[in-house]
């Protein structure tokens, strides 16, 4: 009898052991790692959330979201981007529109060619610089400065008029340091796709001339007698003449050509004409080379 009960007890224990092993293997419940779920390739329409050691599928409800139709436009639909504002254009500051150009010139002064004692063909070296405001690729405004120097003397132009004229070293009475200061408008004409530009420009110019008694004079007659021989009187008269009756005003017109020498710079040739409104005999011409930065439109 006891053997019979012991046999049933062992059979019952064996059954509980098998059932317990099946529960632990995940056969009845979806545990943390159920064998029939492939998490490496989840479905497109749902994901899994982790709550209390179990995973439950969660389906998105697109009706409750705040997405616009444009954001979910398919590749076959035309998305409407009319409500999207355009990106603001980058504003270029005033100072980034400023360029500097440098030039070396020869100035030819016409005055004195018909006056005895004056230099018949004064040719003066000059160095200049321009601050260029690029209003556009073609329209530009320039603040120009050209420096020159020469010797002057005060001579009788006709029976009733005395005038200062550039002169040779041996006839000097005054040393003049000049600054041709102007504002000019320049317009550029590109020549096809060659990169070469033609410039035309014009504007008002003031000739600021500083007058000094000529250096190195040691002849005793230099400081004696009247204005024809007294260099101090001549220097004073030359200075007064320059600043009277708008003799300082020299409007300029000119043309130039710029050739690209590399991707950053132009080498240009300029021809300029200064024509005074006061005394027609005092006109002058400048021929020179100009070195300026190159602007390439994008």
Backbone torsions as a table, in degrees:
resi	resn	phi	psi	omega
1	UNK	NA	-44.7	179.8
2	UNK	-64.6	-37.3	178.9
3	UNK	-65.2	-33.2	-179.7
4	UNK	-67.9	-44.2	177.9
5	UNK	-66.7	-36.8	179.7
6	UNK	-64.8	-35.9	179.1
7	UNK	-65.3	-44.8	177.2
8	UNK	-64.9	-35.0	179.6
9	UNK	-66.6	-42.7	178.2
10	UNK	-65.0	-37.9	178.0
11	UNK	-64.2	-40.0	178.6
12	UNK	-65.7	-42.9	178.5
13	UNK	-63.1	-37.4	178.5
14	UNK	-64.2	-41.3	179.3
15	UNK	-63.7	-45.5	178.6
16	UNK	-62.4	-35.5	179.9
17	UNK	-65.3	-42.7	179.0
18	UNK	-64.7	-44.7	179.8
19	UNK	-62.1	-44.5	-180.0
20	UNK	-62.7	-39.1	178.3
21	UNK	-64.9	-38.2	178.1
22	UNK	-67.7	-37.0	177.5
23	UNK	-64.5	-41.3	-178.7
24	UNK	-69.9	-25.0	-179.8
25	UNK	-80.5	-4.1	179.0
26	UNK	84.9	19.6	-178.6
27	UNK	-70.9	-33.3	-175.2
28	UNK	-99.9	-29.5	-173.5
29	UNK	-125.7	158.7	176.6
30	UNK	-87.5	95.6	-178.7
31	UNK	-84.5	-169.3	-175.1
32	UNK	-60.3	-29.9	179.9
33	UNK	-129.8	65.8	-179.6
34	UNK	-62.3	140.2	-170.9
35	UNK	-72.0	-20.9	-175.3
36	UNK	-96.3	8.3	174.1
37	UNK	-103.6	132.0	178.0
38	UNK	-105.3	95.6	-175.8
39	UNK	-76.4	-14.5	-179.9
40	UNK	-70.6	-23.3	179.7
41	UNK	-132.1	77.2	-177.9
42	UNK	-67.9	155.8	176.8
43	UNK	-66.8	157.7	-177.8
44	UNK	-71.7	-30.6	-169.6
45	UNK	-97.0	-1.5	179.1
46	UNK	-152.1	162.9	176.1
47	UNK	-132.0	-174.6	-177.7
48	UNK	-122.9	134.6	175.4
49	UNK	-110.1	148.4	-174.4
50	UNK	-103.2	113.9	177.7
51	UNK	-134.0	124.2	173.2
52	UNK	49.6	51.2	174.8
53	UNK	70.2	11.1	179.5
54	UNK	-130.2	152.6	176.6
55	UNK	-106.0	133.7	177.9
56	UNK	-126.5	135.4	177.0
57	UNK	-67.3	138.2	179.3
58	UNK	-124.4	121.5	-178.5
59	UNK	-96.1	132.6	178.1
60	UNK	-71.0	140.1	175.0
61	UNK	-108.0	95.3	-175.2
62	UNK	-67.7	-20.3	180.0
63	UNK	-67.7	-25.4	-177.1
64	UNK	-91.6	-6.2	-178.8
65	UNK	-85.0	170.4	-175.4
66	UNK	-112.2	36.5	-179.6
67	UNK	-89.3	145.6	179.0
68	UNK	-86.8	163.7	-179.2
69	UNK	-65.6	-30.5	-178.4
70	UNK	-63.9	-37.1	-177.1
71	UNK	-67.7	-25.3	-178.6
72	UNK	-109.4	21.5	178.8
73	UNK	-66.9	133.2	-179.1
74	UNK	-77.8	172.2	-179.4
75	UNK	-66.7	-19.1	179.8
76	UNK	-89.4	-10.2	-179.9
77	UNK	-99.1	154.9	175.4
78	UNK	-95.6	114.5	-179.3
79	UNK	-72.9	143.7	-179.5
80	UNK	-97.4	106.9	-179.2
81	UNK	-106.2	20.4	-176.5
82	UNK	-66.5	-27.1	-178.1
83	UNK	-85.6	-7.3	-179.1
84	UNK	-82.4	122.3	-177.5
85	UNK	-68.4	147.7	176.9
86	UNK	-68.8	149.7	177.2
87	UNK	-67.1	134.0	-178.9
88	UNK	-65.7	139.5	178.2
89	UNK	-71.6	140.7	179.8
90	UNK	-69.1	126.7	-179.4
91	UNK	-87.4	127.6	178.7
92	UNK	-89.2	126.0	-178.1
93	UNK	-68.6	163.2	-178.8
94	UNK	-59.3	-42.7	-174.5
95	UNK	-70.1	-26.4	178.1
96	UNK	-75.9	-11.2	176.5
97	UNK	-92.2	3.0	-178.4
98	UNK	-98.0	130.6	174.3
99	UNK	-124.0	160.1	176.1
100	UNK	-116.4	136.4	175.7
101	UNK	-123.8	146.1	-178.1
102	UNK	-124.2	148.8	-178.8
103	UNK	-150.3	154.1	170.8
104	UNK	-123.3	133.2	-172.8
105	UNK	-136.3	163.6	166.4
106	UNK	-114.3	123.0	179.9
107	UNK	-99.2	129.3	178.7
108	UNK	-110.5	115.7	-179.4
109	UNK	-93.0	125.7	-178.5
110	UNK	-81.9	-24.3	-175.2
111	UNK	-66.2	140.1	176.1
112	UNK	96.3	-5.2	-177.1
113	UNK	-66.1	-25.0	-178.5
114	UNK	-108.8	10.1	-176.6
115	UNK	-108.2	128.2	179.6
116	UNK	-68.9	132.5	179.8
117	UNK	98.9	-19.2	178.8
118	UNK	-88.8	163.1	175.6
119	UNK	-68.0	118.3	-174.8
120	UNK	-68.4	-20.5	-179.3
121	UNK	-150.8	71.7	-178.6
122	UNK	-69.4	121.9	176.6
123	UNK	-121.2	119.7	-171.1
124	UNK	-118.5	135.6	172.8
125	UNK	-73.0	149.4	-177.6
126	UNK	-146.7	145.1	174.4
127	UNK	-120.8	135.6	-176.7
128	UNK	-137.7	162.3	177.2
129	UNK	-144.0	148.2	178.5
130	UNK	-131.7	137.6	169.3
131	UNK	-99.7	116.8	-170.9
132	UNK	-107.6	123.8	172.4
133	UNK	-98.5	115.9	-176.7
134	UNK	-85.9	92.5	177.1
135	UNK	-66.6	-35.4	173.9
136	UNK	-157.6	-175.0	178.7
137	UNK	-64.1	-24.6	-176.8
138	UNK	-109.5	-38.2	-176.3
139	UNK	-94.9	127.4	-178.1
140	UNK	-138.9	151.3	174.6
141	UNK	-118.7	133.9	-174.6
142	UNK	-126.1	136.6	168.7
143	UNK	-102.7	114.4	-170.9
144	UNK	-110.8	151.2	176.5
145	UNK	-145.9	125.9	177.3
146	UNK	-128.8	131.3	-177.3
147	UNK	-107.4	134.7	174.8
148	UNK	-146.8	168.1	176.8
149	UNK	-154.3	150.8	179.8
150	UNK	-165.9	174.2	175.5
151	UNK	-98.3	145.0	179.2
152	UNK	-127.5	156.5	167.6
153	UNK	-139.5	161.2	-176.3
154	UNK	-105.0	116.5	-172.4
155	UNK	-127.2	159.2	176.1
156	UNK	-79.2	117.4	-179.3
157	UNK	-80.9	-41.8	172.8
158	UNK	-148.9	-169.0	-175.3
159	UNK	-62.9	-28.3	-174.0
160	UNK	-112.3	0.5	-172.8
161	UNK	-137.7	133.8	171.8
162	UNK	-109.5	143.0	-179.0
163	UNK	-143.4	152.5	172.6
164	UNK	-82.7	140.6	178.6
165	UNK	-136.7	146.1	171.0
166	UNK	-60.7	144.3	-174.5
167	UNK	-140.4	170.2	175.7
168	UNK	-74.4	166.8	-174.6
169	UNK	-58.6	-40.5	-174.6
170	UNK	-72.7	-17.3	-178.4
171	UNK	-105.4	8.2	-171.2
172	UNK	-66.4	146.1	171.7
173	UNK	-126.9	-27.6	-178.0
174	UNK	-141.1	147.7	172.2
175	UNK	-103.0	126.5	-175.4
176	UNK	-116.9	126.8	174.5
177	UNK	-109.1	115.8	-173.1
178	UNK	-111.8	145.3	176.7
179	UNK	-127.2	106.8	176.1
180	UNK	-83.7	102.2	-174.3
181	UNK	-109.6	121.5	-175.5
182	UNK	-145.5	167.4	172.0
183	UNK	-125.1	125.4	-177.0
184	UNK	-135.3	151.8	175.9
185	UNK	-102.0	131.1	-177.1
186	UNK	-123.0	136.6	176.7
187	UNK	-124.9	134.2	-173.3
188	UNK	-106.6	135.8	176.1
189	UNK	-117.3	106.7	178.2
190	UNK	-70.0	144.3	178.6
191	UNK	-99.5	92.5	179.1
192	UNK	55.4	-137.9	178.5
193	UNK	-107.0	21.9	-178.8
194	UNK	-78.0	-18.1	-174.8
195	UNK	87.3	-4.4	179.7
196	UNK	-85.4	137.0	178.5
197	UNK	-119.9	142.9	171.1
198	UNK	-107.9	130.9	-179.5
199	UNK	-114.0	140.8	170.6
200	UNK	-124.9	135.6	-174.3
201	UNK	-148.9	159.0	178.8
202	UNK	-162.3	157.9	177.7
203	UNK	168.2	170.1	179.3
204	UNK	-79.3	146.7	-179.6
205	UNK	-137.0	138.1	173.6
206	UNK	-110.3	128.6	176.9
207	UNK	-94.5	98.7	179.8
208	UNK	-87.8	107.9	-175.4
209	UNK	-113.4	123.5	175.7
210	UNK	-95.9	125.9	-173.2
211	UNK	-110.3	128.2	177.1
212	UNK	-127.0	150.3	172.1
213	UNK	-61.8	136.3	-174.5
214	UNK	-57.8	141.7	-176.8
215	UNK	-84.7	147.4	171.7
216	UNK	81.0	16.8	178.2
217	UNK	-82.3	129.2	-177.8
218	UNK	-136.3	4.6	177.9
219	UNK	-75.0	137.2	-176.7
220	UNK	-62.5	-26.4	-179.9
221	UNK	-77.2	-8.0	-176.9
222	UNK	-65.2	-25.6	-175.2
223	UNK	-119.0	24.8	-179.4
224	UNK	-127.3	160.6	174.0
225	UNK	78.8	-159.4	-175.8
226	UNK	-85.1	-163.8	-173.7
227	UNK	-67.3	-21.3	-179.5
228	UNK	-70.2	-23.9	-177.7
229	UNK	-121.3	-18.5	-176.4
230	UNK	-87.4	110.1	-175.6
231	UNK	-69.2	-28.7	178.7
232	UNK	-68.3	-41.5	176.2
233	UNK	-66.0	-38.2	179.0
234	UNK	-65.8	-43.4	179.6
235	UNK	-61.4	-41.4	179.0
236	UNK	-66.4	-40.5	-180.0
237	UNK	-68.0	-36.9	177.7
238	UNK	-63.7	-44.1	179.1
239	UNK	-62.2	-44.8	179.3
240	UNK	-62.5	-38.7	-179.2
241	UNK	-64.7	-44.2	-177.2
242	UNK	-58.8	-34.0	-175.0
243	UNK	-103.5	16.3	178.2
244	UNK	-115.1	149.6	172.5
245	UNK	53.4	38.0	176.0
246	UNK	58.4	30.5	174.8
247	UNK	-69.5	-7.0	180.0
248	UNK	-92.7	-5.0	-173.4
249	UNK	-100.0	117.1	-175.6
250	UNK	-132.0	85.0	174.6
251	UNK	-59.1	146.7	-175.9
252	UNK	-123.7	144.1	168.3
253	UNK	-130.8	154.3	-178.4
254	UNK	-171.7	169.4	174.8
255	UNK	-135.1	156.5	178.8
256	UNK	-154.5	161.7	177.3
257	UNK	-131.0	133.1	-179.7
258	UNK	-113.7	127.8	-179.8
259	UNK	-113.9	127.8	179.4
260	UNK	-71.0	121.5	178.2
261	UNK	-97.0	-20.5	170.5
262	UNK	-160.6	-166.3	-175.9
263	UNK	-74.8	-10.1	-173.9
264	UNK	-115.7	-22.3	-170.7
265	UNK	-135.7	153.0	172.1
266	UNK	-108.6	149.8	166.0
267	UNK	-115.9	120.8	-173.9
268	UNK	-119.2	161.8	174.3
269	UNK	-122.5	128.4	-178.1
270	UNK	-119.2	143.6	169.2
271	UNK	-126.7	121.1	-175.7
272	UNK	-125.7	145.6	177.5
273	UNK	-127.0	120.8	172.9
274	UNK	-102.3	126.1	-177.1
275	UNK	-128.3	109.5	-177.2
276	UNK	-70.5	148.8	177.7
277	UNK	-86.9	-12.0	-176.1
278	UNK	-94.3	-53.9	-176.6
279	UNK	-125.8	111.3	-173.8
280	UNK	-65.0	-26.1	-176.5
281	UNK	-71.1	-9.9	-173.1
282	UNK	-101.9	23.6	179.1
283	UNK	-71.7	161.4	180.0
284	UNK	-148.0	158.7	-177.7
285	UNK	-126.4	143.0	175.4
286	UNK	-125.4	132.1	175.9
287	UNK	-125.9	126.2	-175.7
288	UNK	-162.2	176.7	177.8
289	UNK	-105.6	147.1	-176.9
290	UNK	-130.9	135.3	179.3
291	UNK	-116.2	116.2	-173.0
292	UNK	-139.6	154.8	177.6
293	UNK	-71.2	152.0	-177.0
294	UNK	-103.4	130.6	177.1
295	UNK	-103.6	123.9	179.0
296	UNK	-112.3	119.5	-179.8
297	UNK	-71.2	140.1	178.9
298	UNK	-101.9	NA	NA
